[in-house]
Amino acid sequence: MVFERDPAARNWLEVLCCYPGLHALAIHRISHWMYHRHLPFLPRFMSHLGRFFTGIEIHPGATIGKGVFIDHGMGVVVGETAIIGDYCLIYQNATLGGTGKESGKRHPTLGNNVVVGAGAKVLGNITIGNHVRVGAGSIVLNDVPDDCTVVGIPGRVISRSGRGCPLEHGKLPDVEAKLIRTLVDRIEQLEQQVQQIRNYEVGIRN
């Protein structure tokens, strides 16, 4: 998955020694195994070491599927009850977190082949469907169906053809800019109509 998702990966030695996402996941596999055997202290300590050496914080209780790739990884946070499906791609500064201090399942569930863009926040006990793409900097607070692209704050579905990962950040539409442009155009139309009415009234008086 590293070679498939990252064009900068050149050889196995480089990947094994220089990819913090790979190191963080390897440490998580060990801490997750210990966590489910109810060992005290050690799982969290392993997680803490992983955070110290990689900049990636994954709670040992989180469930992560096969083929997951964390690209760059600095600042990634994965909460205790988060579930990540197979072959997901997560970029730097992404957060799979909670929205409060509630107990039980409080972190998101990601389906298979999900892409979470740089700086994106997926928060709460929500479900992100298969082949979903979350744009960089987005904040997702609600469930997202399969095969969608989500962008914005809060996240909005802008496309329902999410297949074709990885996410092309440079081609995502700016939803807020489009809305503002629509409003500006409407204001200009109204101003023109008002001006026409004024001109008509002036013509009547004359």
Number of C-alpha atoms within 10 A of each C-alpha: 12 20 12 9 14 13 8 10 15 11 9 11 10 11 17 11 10 13 18 22 25 21 18 22 18 13 19 26 16 15 26 23 14 19 20 11 10 11 12 10 10 15 24 20 13 20 23 20 16 23 21 11 11 20 21 28 22 28 23 27 22 19 19 21 14 12 15 22 22 25 20 21 23 18 18 26 20 26 22 20 23 26 21 24 22 18 19 27 25 24 22 22 21 26 25 26 20 23 12 9 7 9 7 9 15 20 24 28 23 27 22 22 25 31 26 30 26 23 19 26 27 29 23 24 21 20 20 26 20 22 26 31 34 31 26 25 18 22 22 26 20 17 15 22 16 20 19 22 25 24 25 20 15 12 21 19 16 16 14 15 13 22 17 12 15 19 21 12 13 8 7 15 13 11 14 12 10 11 11 11 12 11 12 12 12 12 12 11 12 12 12 12 12 12 12 12 12 12 11 11 11 10 9 8 6 5
